[in-house]
Amino acid sequence: MNPGRVATANGGSGTGSVGVQIQQSRRLPDFLQSVNLKYVKLGYHYLISNLLTLCFIPLIAALSVEVSQMNLDDLRQLWLHLQYNLVSIIIFSAILVFGLTVFIMTRPRPVYLVDYSCYRAPDHLKAPYGSFLEHSRLTGDFDESSLEFQRKILERSGLGEETYVPQAMHNIPPTPSMAAAREEAEEVMYGALDVLFRNTNVNPKDIGILVVNCSLFNPTPSLSAMIVNKYKLRGNIRSFNLGGMGCSAGVIAIDLAKDLLQVHRNTYAVVVSTENITQNWYFGNKKSMLIPNCLFRVGGSAVLLSNKSKDRRQAKYKLIHVVRTHKGADDKAFRCVYQEQDDAGKTGVSLSKDLMAIAGGALKTNITTLGPLVLPISEQLLFFSTLLVKKLFNAGVKPYIPDFKLAFDHFCIHAGGRAVIDELEKNLQLLPIHVEASRMTLHRFGNTSSSSIWYELAYIEAKGRIRNRNRVWQIAFGSGFKCNSAVWQALRNVTPSRNGPWEDCIDKYPVKLST
């Protein structure tokens, strides 16, 4: 049937409409409108990532064809050729064996994360907004302007009503003594370690390396010595106490333990990360020093690492990379998080107004180093090509932001505050689900400093999202100024450990946060 005649027979306005439809059906579709460009990018990623394999396919095919055409005479000639060159073969074999031996002996030993635990304070230490502000008022140390400032910070912070402060801050007046600070440290560290040892059935005597990090509370004997005394750890244990290194010290402690596990064979390492609030509450009226009061809360974690090959079967993760960035050579970066006394002689931690800009610069340096280690080659080529065009032709080309979602399945961004999470979500082009763990950890537990990334990982596990071979990116910021990253790979479908911090409340999350 002739479509044109059908159109004419229909007559009137119908003729025009059908004619247009026929004409359009003969055109190619507008690919920019009909094809989702994200799939084009995904295809490009697969092509480039498998480029080496694709190049080897013709070589393998040609070799297969050549071998299939060989007869018995050809095989006999090959054997004779090998016999006459026996010395060369022996030398080649010796070099090969020597090279493999050197490679096996010098390659980095795998570091496994057997398990970890996060401390959860008792309910009587919860600090709802109302109680927090009322206690602040009753201390008599804050003027009305400071009380109003704290109220606004709390409302915008992203913290919920169930975060914890130490017992000394619940007392009226507060009792920030050395004894109270020791009590807080003991409750947090021992609470996390008790759960860890109970879940893993590891004898504390088997621990060969102990690393503890806490920035603002460093008594004598040290926190690491307190743990050695409590659990009667062996006399030749390698113990370290890291102080004053900020919220990113948890990753630094992991890095130190990793290096020690490369040297000391067949042993366990325990990393304890915490912060102490009791003696570091600020009782003055300087606005920049009041912010930590509103954000920091009680928390801590204990992580069990191993370099034993037999532990691979029961371990949750394998450590892939640790990348550390230190911007302390720059004066602004060095002073942007600074412990000092105000004009009235009261000690606190001051946060600079340039903090977010400095954190952004540190993050940029860190991911520039991390990118080549984790990103697929397709993303690296796109980043390099845009950078090259910009440098050579001075063109107004926006720098290409690599898609880190192609490298990582899960993100644990330090829950330092709502602004930090917002900025990383925006600049790394993440989806809401990628920052959900960070937002919910901030809401439920507040800023627990260096341990926050472990509460976030526990959240993702409790949601049942970590599958075999998934990669997790833990990223933390700290005074100095530092930005540190740790990359882990799941060794199985990971389920939450017993007595986890989210055990009885995970079904309530995620909660809707006020804007």
Rosetta blueprint (number, residue, H / E / L):
1 M L
2 N L
3 P H
4 G H
5 R H
6 V H
7 A H
8 T H
9 A H
10 N H
11 G L
12 G H
13 S H
14 G H
15 T H
16 G H
17 S H
18 V H
19 G H
20 V H
21 Q H
22 I H
23 Q H
24 Q H
25 S H
26 R L
27 R L
28 L L
29 P L
30 D L
31 F H
32 L H
33 Q H
34 S H
35 V L
36 N L
37 L H
38 K H
39 Y H
40 V H
41 K H
42 L H
43 G H
44 Y H
45 H H
46 Y H
47 L H
48 I H
49 S H
50 N L
51 L H
52 L H
53 T H
54 L H
55 C H
56 F H
57 I H
58 P H
59 L H
60 I H
61 A H
62 A H
63 L H
64 S H
65 V H
66 E H
67 V H
68 S H
69 Q L
70 M L
71 N L
72 L H
73 D H
74 D H
75 L H
76 R H
77 Q H
78 L H
79 W H
80 L H
81 H H
82 L H
83 Q H
84 Y H
85 N L
86 L H
87 V H
88 S H
89 I H
90 I H
91 I H
92 F H
93 S H
94 A H
95 I H
96 L H
97 V H
98 F H
99 G H
100 L H
101 T H
102 V H
103 F H
104 I H
105 M H
106 T H
107 R L
108 P L
109 R L
110 P L
111 V L
112 Y E
113 L E
114 V E
115 D E
116 Y E
117 S E
118 C E
119 Y L
120 R L
121 A L
122 P L
123 D H
124 H H
125 L H
126 K E
127 A L
128 P L
129 Y H
130 G H
131 S H
132 F H
133 L H
134 E H
135 H H
136 S H
137 R H
138 L H
139 T H
140 G L
141 D L
142 F L
143 D L
144 E H
145 S H
146 S H
147 L H
148 E H
149 F H
150 Q H
151 R H
152 K H
153 I H
154 L H
155 E H
156 R H
157 S H
158 G L
159 L L
160 G L
161 E L
162 E L
163 T L
164 Y E
165 V L
166 P L
167 Q H
168 A H
169 M H
170 H H
171 N L
172 I L
173 P L
174 P L
175 T L
176 P L
177 S L
178 M H
179 A H
180 A H
181 A H
182 R H
183 E H
184 E H
185 A H
186 E H
187 E H
188 V H
189 M H
190 Y H
191 G H
192 A H
193 L H
194 D H
195 V H
196 L H
197 F H
198 R H
199 N H
200 T H
201 N L
202 V L
203 N L
204 P H
205 K H
206 D H
207 I E
208 G E
209 I E
210 L E
211 V E
212 V E
213 N E
214 C L
215 S L
216 L L
217 F L
218 N L
219 P L
220 T L
221 P L
222 S L
223 L H
224 S H
225 A H
226 M H
227 I H
228 V H
229 N H
230 K H
231 Y H
232 K L
233 L L
234 R L
235 G L
236 N L
237 I L
238 R E
239 S E
240 F E
241 N E
242 L E
243 G L
244 G L
245 M L
246 G L
247 C L
248 S L
249 A H
250 G H
251 V H
252 I H
253 A H
254 I H
255 D H
256 L H
257 A H
258 K H
259 D H
260 L H
261 L H
262 Q H
263 V H
264 H L
265 R L
266 N L
267 T L
268 Y E
269 A E
270 V E
271 V E
272 V E
273 S E
274 T E
275 E L
276 N L
277 I L
278 T H
279 Q H
280 N H
281 W L
282 Y L
283 F L
284 G L
285 N L
286 K L
287 K H
288 S H
289 M H
290 L H
291 I H
292 P H
293 N H
294 C H
295 L H
296 F E
297 R L
298 V L
299 G L
300 G E
301 S E
302 A E
303 V E
304 L E
305 L E
306 S E
307 N L
308 K L
309 S H
310 K H
311 D H
312 R H
313 R H
314 Q L
315 A L
316 K L
317 Y E
318 K E
319 L E
320 I E
321 H E
322 V E
323 V E
324 R E
325 T E
326 H E
327 K L
328 G L
329 A L
330 D L
331 D H
332 K H
333 A H
334 F H
335 R H
336 C L
337 V E
338 Y E
339 Q E
340 E E
341 Q E
342 D L
343 D L
344 A L
345 G L
346 K L
347 T E
348 G E
349 V E
350 S E
351 L E
352 S L
353 K L
354 D L
355 L H
356 M H
357 A H
358 I H
359 A H
360 G H
361 G H
362 A H
363 L H
364 K H
365 T H
366 N H
367 I H
368 T H
369 T H
370 L H
371 G H
372 P H
373 L H
374 V H
375 L L
376 P L
377 I H
378 S H
379 E H
380 Q H
381 L H
382 L H
383 F H
384 F H
385 S H
386 T H
387 L H
388 L H
389 V H
390 K H
391 K H
392 L H
393 F H
394 N L
395 A L
396 G L
397 V L
398 K L
399 P L
400 Y L
401 I L
402 P L
403 D L
404 F H
405 K H
406 L H
407 A L
408 F L
409 D L
410 H E
411 F E
412 C E
413 I E
414 H L
415 A L
416 G L
417 G L
418 R H
419 A H
420 V H
421 I H
422 D H
423 E H
424 L H
425 E H
426 K H
427 N H
428 L L
429 Q L
430 L L
431 L L
432 P H
433 I H
434 H H
435 V L
436 E H
437 A H
438 S H
439 R H
440 M H
441 T H
442 L H
443 H H
444 R H
445 F H
446 G L
447 N E
448 T L
449 S H
450 S H
451 S H
452 S H
453 I H
454 W H
455 Y H
456 E H
457 L H
458 A H
459 Y H
460 I H
461 E H
462 A H
463 K L
464 G L
465 R L
466 I L
467 R L
468 N L
469 R L
470 N L
471 R E
472 V E
473 W E
474 Q E
475 I E
476 A E
477 F E
478 G E
479 S L
480 G L
481 F L
482 K E
483 C E
484 N E
485 S E
486 A E
487 V E
488 W E
489 Q E
490 A E
491 L L
492 R L
493 N L
494 V L
495 T L
496 P L
497 S L
498 R L
499 N L
500 G L
501 P L
502 W L
503 E L
504 D L
505 C L
506 I H
507 D H
508 K H
509 Y L
510 P L
511 V L
512 K L
513 L L
514 S L
515 T L
